[in-house]
Amino acid sequence: MTKSSHRKINATELLYLFVIVFLGISLKSSAQTGEIRGTIYDKSSGEPLIYTHVKLLGKGIGGNSDQNGIYTISKIPEGSYTLICNALGFDTFKTTVNVKSNKLLTLNIYLNQVEIGLNEVRIEQNKSQNETRVGLSKIDITPQQIKTMPSVGGEADLAQYLQILPGVVSTGDQGGQLYIRGGSPVQNLVLLDGMPIYNAFHSIGLFSVFDPDIIRNVNVYTGGFDASYGGRISSVMDVNTRDGNQSRLAGDVSISPFVSKLEIEGPLRKFTEDQGGSSYLLSVRGSYLAQSAPVFYPYAGSNGLPYDFLDFYGKLTFNAPGGSKVDLFGFNFNDQVNLPGSTIYSWNSYGLGGKFVLLPSSSSTVIEGHFSYSYYTDHQTDPSNAPRNSDIGGFQTGLDFTYYPGKDLLKYGFEINGGQTDFNYVNSANQLLDQNSYTTTFSAYVHYNKVIGRLVIDPSVRMQFYADLNEFSFEPRIGLKYVLTDKLRLKGGAGMYSQNLFAATSDQDVVNLFYGYLTAPADLQDINGNVVASKIEKSWDVIGGIEADIAKNTTLSIEPYYKDFPQLVTINEYKQFNTDPDYLTESGKSYGVDFLLTYDKNPYYIWVTYSYSKVTYNDGVETFPPFWDRRNSINILAAYKIGKKQTWEVSARWTYGSGFPFTQTQGLYENQTFQGQGVNTNYINSNGTLGVQYAALDGGRLSDYSRLDVSVTKTYTFTRHRIFKVIATATNAYDRANVFYFDRINYVRVNQLPIMPSLSLNYAF
């Protein structure tokens, strides 16, 4: 045997082998039984209809369409059947189909809109998902749910809805970020049509970068996500935009004291059943609180509300008659804050990308691909004249293959990510930390959801090779569900996750707006100066759960969880000399339990959550709670539609959170940095800067937080496509004084938003 025959397979070869093997399995499986596949459309607009139920009448065989509107029914014995399709707000579709052995029947379904849908359709859809998918720590969000929230400033937004999800902690109305089950924002994977978004939330914490009118659906995983997602260790927020209208010119315009927006869409080529169609979708949304607050809300503070943002999004869609499609899209989001004391913070983000769905006529495998480039730059200056800058950008491309053998699901794919980070930061000891690095990551995964009677098994595995670190990560994950009864289900799961991206924030800052991005250095050390073998951040996630249908239209979910972060990477806040390392490792733990109770039956919608959590970090010197360690959180959302035609809607949201940790000030002193002349500095005659002596890290607690938002909406319907809305809202309706931060230098408490009523106008056509 030659020496070359003993050569080990490298990571790249392993990924290629992995994909080839599972592609062969899928194509072989697809030719073994009779199958029906197609796409479900809204006939009036050409928009695919997601999560729509399809079944063969009287046979107990069926399923739901996916987020592309594609449905598959497989393992059907040869014969003639009646196929039926139900969707809320649409006529029932029924037709006869003839299934032949070893043949794939393509049947696209076009549904006509009606005024009223049947609630039983939603129940049947949920029942199918509950009994065939684990759905661990997963919450599906639709635009209709987002708009149920009291629309702060008259403008519904995903950021406001995310804040009421169990396990999600928001740091406030201003400077808000989302921390999910103990993880930091950099550990949350945010995707827009498959494209990574590095900052999805504006500095005024009521708004995201996503216009809800362009959203098709959002899949949120607060933990336990399967191997089709990777590169983050805490959570996933997968945002998918809808297609532009392929039948007519349509749009939406709104104005309020907070924001205004314009959304417009229409056909490039009108949609037909035999030729498909193409469309465009454009959205522009901007705030002007910095200008409007002194006029409408002068009591909000002597400096007003210094927040401005402007968001652009555009999309082109090309549909083939068989269901295959191509999307091309781009965005530009930016944000500007001018805080008191000459602190200026701004960021800008842009990206271009595309994705496609292929439905081969000879195989029931669904092939999806995506490619994109996105860039994010972050900048902050403050009175200390210590600027902070961070740039991150890169490309991403990948392929996914999905097949549905009966009630099961097989999905596999691969992905390549490449990027660059450029970072400059001055810590509290006036030491410069900087980095310019390039990264490349190769990933592959396989995910199989198997239904065995009342048991659902959902194993998956992801393999990631971090080329810049020459490090390989093998990440097994599993989810389990057991259907005890039609109304009670038990579930659980565990998984390993990794990422090579961390953020530069300081627990000693009174408010964190700057959020720089870095990658792990090759000489990463622990606090004792030892170079660590593995450079990537890691986590282990263990979750349990109970799902109960406690009454008709009423569900209760309980999920205890435990997260272990054996290795995290952070900037070295202890750095005092140039010889000290810039970055160190630390570890963390998070555990808690989330409760979610929902009642959804027209005209009522009620959502109640309670979360208990505890988060601790250890940097090798001390154990401390990070500043997002909120122990108790409660959210209550209630909405009611009034009248026979339901032209009035009243909604209210109340939230409560226990106090956040913060680092107290122990004293102030003159800080002489000896810059310029070094040891020859005349410290007797020269002036230093004001230094802060901090107490124990996050040893104090701020006061608790609560807020009530209310909204009343009146709808005027002139025609089916011409609708006018008047929306009256009040943010912080009982004017609670919630702390934003404490100005250490001037010894002044700064609060979150006071009561802020608003009136907005919205016209859709």
N, C-alpha and C positions, 0 to 999 in steps of 0.2 A: 504494500500500500504506500502510495506516495505521500510526501509531507503535506501537499496541498489538499489531500482528501480529509485531513484532520482540521481544516480551516473552519473556524466558528462562523456561523451565519451572523452578519452584523444586523443592526436594528433596521436599517432601510430595507434589506432583503427580507427580513422577517415580516415587515409591513406588507410588501408586495405579495409574499406567499399567502399571508393571511387573507388578503382581498381576493386573490385568485381562487382559493379553496372555497370560500363562502359564496362567491359568484357562481361557481359550478354547482354547489348544493342547491342554490335558489333556482337556477334555470332548470335543473333536473326535476325539482319538486313541482315547478309550475306546469309540467306537462303530464302530471299523473291523474288529475281529476278534472271534471267539468267545472267551469268557473264563469262568473259574470262580473264584469268590471265596467266602470264608467265614471263620469263626472256629473254632479248635480248642480244645476244652474238656476238662478233667478232669471226667468225668461224675459223680464222687462228690462234688465240692466246687463245681463251676461255675467254677473258676479257669481263665482262659485259659492255654494252654500255648505258651510262647515257643520260637522257633528249632526248631520241629518240622518234619520233612521230609515233603513231599507230592509225589507224582509220578504221571504217567500211565504205567502199566506198559508197558514195551517201546518207549516213544516217546522217551525221553530228555528229556522235558519235565517241569519241576517247579520246586520252590523251597522255601524255609523260611518259617514264620510269623514275623511281626515281634514286637516287644516287647509288643504288645497281643494276640498270638495270632492275628492276621489273616494269611491267606495269599492270594495271587493267582497264578493261572496264566493267562497271556494268549497271544494269537496262536496259538490252537488251530484247526486245520482242522476243518471240520464233520464230525461222525461220532460213533461210539460208542466209549467208552474204559473201561478199568478203572483207577479211581483208588485209590491205596494210600497209607496214612499210617502212619509209624513214629515211636515216641517211646520213649525209655528208661524202663523201668518200666511200660509200658502194652501192652495187646494191640494187635496190628496191625489196622488198619481197612482194609476193602476194599469197594468198591461199583462199580457200573456207572453211567456218566454219559453223557448224550447232549448233545453240544455243537452249537449251531446258530450259523450265521454271523450276526455283528452282534448277538448276544444275550449277556446276562450271566446265568450260572447261579449262584445262591447256594446253597452247600452247607456248612452247619455240621457239624463233626465232633466226636463225643463219644467219648472213649477211656476204657476201663476199666483200672484199675490192676491190675498183676500183681506178683509178688514179685521177679522177676529180669528185667532188660532186656538187650538184646543190644548189645555194644560196637560191632558193625558199624554200628549205627544212627548212633552218634556220628561214626564215620569218614565215612559217607555225607553227613551234615549238614556236616561240616567241609570235605569235598571240594567240595560245592556252593558254599559261601561262598568258599573259596580261589580258585575259578576264575571267579567272577562279581563279586567285590567286592575293592577294593584293600586295605581294612583297615589303612591306614597308622597305625602307632603306637597301635593300638587293642587293648585287652584287655577281654574280656567276663568278668565275675565273677558267679558264682551263689552262693546261700546254701550249697550243698553244698561248694563250694570254700572259703568262709570258715570253715566248721566243720571243715575238714581241718586247719587251723592248730592248733598247740598253744594251747589256750584259756587264756590268761593269767587267773589267778583263777577258772578254770573257766567263763569267759564268752567265747565266740567273738565277735569284733568286726571290722567292716570296716576300722577303723584299723590293726589288726595285719596284715591281709592286704595292704593298700595299701603297707605298708612293705617288702614283698618284691618289688614290681614293679620291673622295670628302669627306671632313670632317675629313681626316686623317692628322695629323701633325707629322712630324719626327723632332727630335732635332738635326739631323745632320749626316754627314758621319762617324764620330767617336763618340762612346758612344751613338749611336742613339737608341731611344725608340719610340714607336708609341703612340700618344695621340689622342683619337677619340672623336670628338664632346665634348671636354671639360673634358673628363674622363681621369684618370691616367692609366698607364699600368696595375696595379693590378686590375683594374676594367674591363679589357678585358678578356673574357673567350676564351682561346685558347685550342682547342681539336685536337688531332692526333688520328684518328680512334676511337674517343670517349674517349680517355685518356687525362686528363688535363696536359698541358705543362705550367710550371710556368715561364719559360723564353724561348721565341721562337726566340730571336734575339741576334746575336753575337755583341761584343763590337765594331767591325768594322761594322758600321751600314748599309753596303751594302748587308749583308748576314743573312739569317734566318737559322734555323736548318733543314729546309726541302729541300731536293734535288728535284728540279722540275721534274726530270725524274721518280720519284716514285709517283708523285701526280696524282690522278684521277680527283679531282675537289676540289675547295675551296668555301665555302659559307661564305660570310662576311656580317654581319649585323652591320651597324654603329649606329643603334638604333632601337627601336620599335620591337624587336624580340619577338616571341610568347612564350607561357609558356612551350614549350618543352625544352627550355634552362633556366637555373637558376644558382644561386650562384655568379653572377656578375651583376653589375648595369649599365654598359656603353655599351659594344659591344660584339659581338661573332665572332670568326674566327674558322670555322669548317673545318679542313683539312682531306680529305679522300685519302688514298693511293690506288693505283691500285693493282691488283693481278699480280703475276709473270706469265711469259709466260708459258702456259700449253701445248705447242706444240713443242717448240724447245729451244735450248740454245741461249740466246740473252744477250746483254749487251751494255755498253756505257763507254768510257774512254776519259778523257780530261785532258789537262795540260795548265797552263798559269802562269804568274808571280804572280798572286793572290792566286789561289787555284788549286788543282788537285782532281780528283775524279775517282772512279771505281764503276760501277753499273753492277751487273750480276744477271741473272734470268734463270729459266728453269723449266721443268716439273719434278715432283716426279713420277707422273703417267700421261701419255699423255691424253689430253682431247678428249672425244668422246661424241656424242650426247646422247647415251643410257647409258653411265656409268659415265659421269662427268669427273673429273680429279683433280689433286692436283699439287701445284707448290711452288717454293721458290723464294724469292726476297731479295737481299743483296745490300746495298749501303754504301760506305765509301767516305767521303769527308773531306779534310783538307786544311788549309791555311798555308802559310809560309812567310807572308809579313815581319815578323820580320827579316827573313834571306834574302829575296829577295830584299827588299826595298833599303838597302845600295848599292846593285849592280845596280839595274835598276832605282831607284828613289832617288839618293843621295841628290837631292835638296829638298826632302820632309821635311827635318829637320835634325838637327844634331843628334837627337836621333832616326831617322828612323821612322818606323811605327811598334810599339811594340805589334802587335796583332797576336795571334795564336789560332786556334780552330781545333777540330777534331770531326767529327760526324759519328756515326755508326747507321744503321737501318737494321732490318731483319724482314721478314714476311713469314709465311707459310699459304697456302690457300688450303682448302679441299672443293671441289664442289660436291654436289649430283646431279644426273641427273634431278631431278624435280625442281632445282633452289635453294634449301636450301644450306647453306654453313657455314663454320667455318673458321675464321682467327685467327692466333696466331702471336704475334709480340712483338718486344722489341727494345729498343734504348739506346744509351749512347752518350750524347752531352757534350762537355766541352770547356772552353774558358779561355784564359790567356792573361793578359795585364801587361806590365812593363812600367809604365809611368815615365817621368823624376822626379827626386827628391825622388827616392826610394819608390814610391807608387806602390804597387803590388795588382792587382785585379784578382780574378779567380772564376769560378763557374763550377760545375759539375752536370749533370742531367742524371738520368737513369730511366727506367721503363719497366715493362712487362705487357702484357694484352692480351685480346682476345675479339672477338665479333662473334655473330652468327646471321643468318637469317633463320627463319623457315617458310615454306609455307605449312600449313596443307592442306591435300587433301580434307578434308570435310568442309573447311571454307576459304573464300577469305580474311580473316584477315592476314596481314603480321606481324609476331612476330619477333622483334629484341631484342637482349640482348647484354650487354657489361660488362666486368669486368677487372679491372686493378689495378696495384700498381705503383706509380711513386714517385720519390724523387729528391729533388733539394737542393744543398748546395752552399752558396755564402760567399766569404771571401775577406776582403780588409784590408791592412795595409798601413800606410803612415808615413811620417817623424815625426808626433806627437806621434808615438808609441801607438796609440789608435785603436786597431784592431776592426773591425766590422765583426760579424759572424751571419749567418742566415741559419737554416736548416728547410725544410718543406717536409713532405712526408705523404702519405696516400693511402687508397684504395677507389675504386669507383665501384659500381655495380648497374645495373638497367635493366628494361624491358620496351619495347615500343610496342604498338599495333596500327596498322594502317589499316584503311578500307576506300575504295573509293565508297561511294554511289552516282552513277552518276557522275556529275561534282564536287561533294562535296568531302570533306576530313574529316575524323574523326580520331584523334590520341590521345592516352592517355598512361600513364605509370607512373612508380615510380622509385625512385633512392635512394641509401644509400651511404653517403660519410663519411669516418672517417679519421682522420689525426692527426699529431703532428707538432708543431712548436717549435723551440729552437732558441733563439735570444739573442745577446749581442751587445750593441751599446753604444758608448760614445759621448755625444752631445758636442756642442760648449762651454759649461760651465764645461767640464770635469766630468760630472755626468754620472754614469753608468745606462743604462736602459737594463733590461734583462727580459726574459719571457720564460717559458717552459710550454706549454699547450697542451691539447688534445681536439679534437672536433669531434662531430658526428652530421650529418644532415640527416633527413628523408624528402624526397620530393615526391610529386605526382602532376600530371597535367592532364588537358584535353584541347584539342584544336579542334575546329570545324570550317571548312571553308565552308560556304554556298553560293551558287550562286542562286540569285533570279532575273531572267531576266538580266538586265544590272547592277544590284547591287551585289557586293561581300561583304559578312559580315564575319569577321574572329575573333570571340571572343575566348578567352582562359583564363584559370586561373591556377595559380600554388600555391600550399600550401607547405610551408617549416617549419619544426620544428627543431630549433637549440637546440639540447639536452643539450649541455654543458652550455648554457645560460638559458635553460628552457623557450625559447621564440618562439612563433608561428608567422609566417608571411603569410598573405593572400594577394595574388598578382594578381589582375584582369588586363587583357590586352585586347585590341581590335584594329582591323584594319578594314578599310572600303575602298572600291573602287567603283567608279561609272563610267561606260563606256559611255561617252557622245556620241562619234562617234567611228568608226573603227580606227581613228587616234588620238583621244584625250581621256584621262582618268584622273579623279581626285581621289586622295587618301588621307588618313589621319589615325591617330591612336593615342592611348595613352596607358600608362601602368605603373605599379608599379614594382620595382625591389629591391632586397636586397642581402646582402652578409655579411659574417663574416670573412673577410680577409682584412687587410690593409698593407701598405708598409711603411718602414722606409726610408725616404729620407729627405734631408735638403734643403730648398730653399736658404740657405746661402752658400752651396757648389758651387764652380765655375763650376764644372762638376760632374754629378751624374752617377757613374757606379754601385756603391753598391745599391742593391735593396732588402732589407730584408723584410721578410714576418712575420706578426703577426696576432693574433686573438684578439677580443675585451675582455678586462678583466671584471670580474664580478662587480668590483667597479669603472667602468668608470665614469669620472667626466667631467663637463664643466669647463670653465676657472675660474668660481666663486667658485669652490670647491663643487658644488652640484652633487650628484650621480644621473645619468640619468636613467630613467626607462627602455628604450630600448637601447640595446648595439650594435645592428647591424647597418651597413651602409645602407642607403636607397636612392632611387632616384625616381622621377616621370619624365616621358618622354612624350612630346606632339609633334607630327609631322604632317605636312601637305605635299601636293605634287601634282605636275602636270606631267603627262607623255604625250609626244606628238611625233608622227611620222611625222616630219615636211617635210620629203621627203623620197623617196625610199632608204632604207638602212641607213637612218639618223634619230636618235632619240634625243630628248631633255628631260631631267629630272630636275625638280626644287623642292627642298625640304627645306622649312623653319622648324626650330625646336626650342624647348625650353626644357631645362633640369633643374630640381630643385633637388639639393642634400640637403635635410633638415638635414641630419646627416651624417657626415664623422668622421672617427677616425684618429688621427695623434699622433706622438710622441710629447712630451712636450719640445719644444725648449726653453721654458722659465724656465725650471727646473734648480734651483741653489743649492737647499739643498736636503738632503736625504728624508725629510718629504714631499717634493713636489710630486704630482702624476707623474707617468711616461707617461701617455697618456691622451689626451684631445679630446673633440669633437669640430668640426667646421662645417660650412655649406658652400654651394657653389651654384652658378648659371651659366648656360651656354646657350647662344642662338646664332643663326646664320642662314645662308641659304647656301645651296650647289647647284651648277649648274653642270650638266654633259651633254656634247654634244658628240655623237659618230657617226662615219661614217665607215661602214664595208662592203666593196665590193672588192673582189679580183681584182686587186693587191694592193689596198689601204687599210690602216687602220689608222684612225685618232681618237684621244681621247683628249678632252679638258675639263678641270674642273676649276671652280673658287669657292672658299669658303670664306665667311666672318664669323667670329665668335668672341665672346667676353666671357671671362671666369673670374669670380671673386669669391674669397673665403673670408670667414670671420671667424677668430679664436676666436672671442669674445673680442679681443683687437683692431684689425684693419682690414679693408677691403683691399684686395690686389689682384693683378692678379698673378696666379701661373706662374712658369717659362716657361710653355708651351703655354701661351696665345698668340698665333700668330693670328693677326687680319685678314690678307689677305694672301691667298695662290692661286697660279696659277700653273697648270700643263698642258703641251702640249706634246702629243706623236704622232709621225707620222711615218709610215712605208710604204715602197714601194718595191714590188718585180719586178725585171727587167728581161726582156727577155721572149721568148715564153715558155721556160721550167722553167722559174723563178729560175734560179740557182744563181742569185745575189739578195741580199736583203739589203736595206739601211734603217736605222731607226735613229731617233733622239728624244731626250726627253729634254725639257727645263722646269725648275722649278723656281718659285719665291716665297719667303716668307718674310713678313715684320718681323721686329726685335723682338726677345724674350725679356721679362722682365728679369732683374737680380738685385741682391742686391749690391749696390755700397759700396765701402770701405770708411769709414769716417775718419779712423785713425788707427795707429798701436801703441802698448804699450807693456811693459813687463808684462806678466801675471804670477803672483805668486799664485800657487794653494794651498800652505801650506800643501802639501801632505807629508807624513812621520811623521814629528814631530808636525804637526798641528799648534796650536797657539804659540808653542815654536820654530817655525822655525825662524832662523836668516835671515830675509829677507834683511838685509843690505849686508851680504856677499854671500848669495846664489843667484843663477841665476834662473830666471823664464823662461817661454817659450814666444815666440812671440805671442801676442794676437792681435785680429782684432776687431776694433770698427766698427760695421756695420751701414750703413745709413738705411733709411726706407726700409722695406721688399719689394723687387722687385720694387723699385721706379725708376730704370733706364731702358733703352732699349738698346739692342745691335743693331748693324747695320743690314740692311736687308741682305737677302741671295738669291743668284741665281746661277744656274749651268746648263751647257749644256753638255749632254752626246751624243756621236754619235757612230754608229756601222755599219760596212760593213761585210757582210757574203757571202762567196762563198761556194757553195755546189757541191760536186762531188758524183754522184750516180753510183756506180759500178754494184750493183745488187739491187733488191728490199730491201734486208735486210742489205746491206753493204754501208754505207754512211759516207763520210769524209767531215768535214767542217773546213774552215779556217776563223777565226773571228778576225777582227781588230777593236779595240775600242779606244776611248779617253774619259776619265772621266774628267769633268770640262774643256771642250775643249778650252774655252777662258781664262783659268787660273785666274778665279775670286778669290780674297783673301777674303774668307768667314771666319768670326771669329768662333773659336771653344770655347775658353774660355780666360779669362784674369787672368794671374798669379798674385794674389794680392801681394804676398810676394816679388817677384822679379820684379814686375811691367813690365811684358812682355806679349804681345799679342800672343796667339797661334792660328793658323788658321786651318781650315778644309783642306781637300785634295787639293793639287795643281793639275795642269794638269798631268794626268797619262795615257799615251798611253800603249797599250798592244797588244800582238798577242797571240791567243790561238788556239789550235788544238783539234778537237773532232772527235772521230771515233765511230760509232754505228754499231753493227753487230747483 
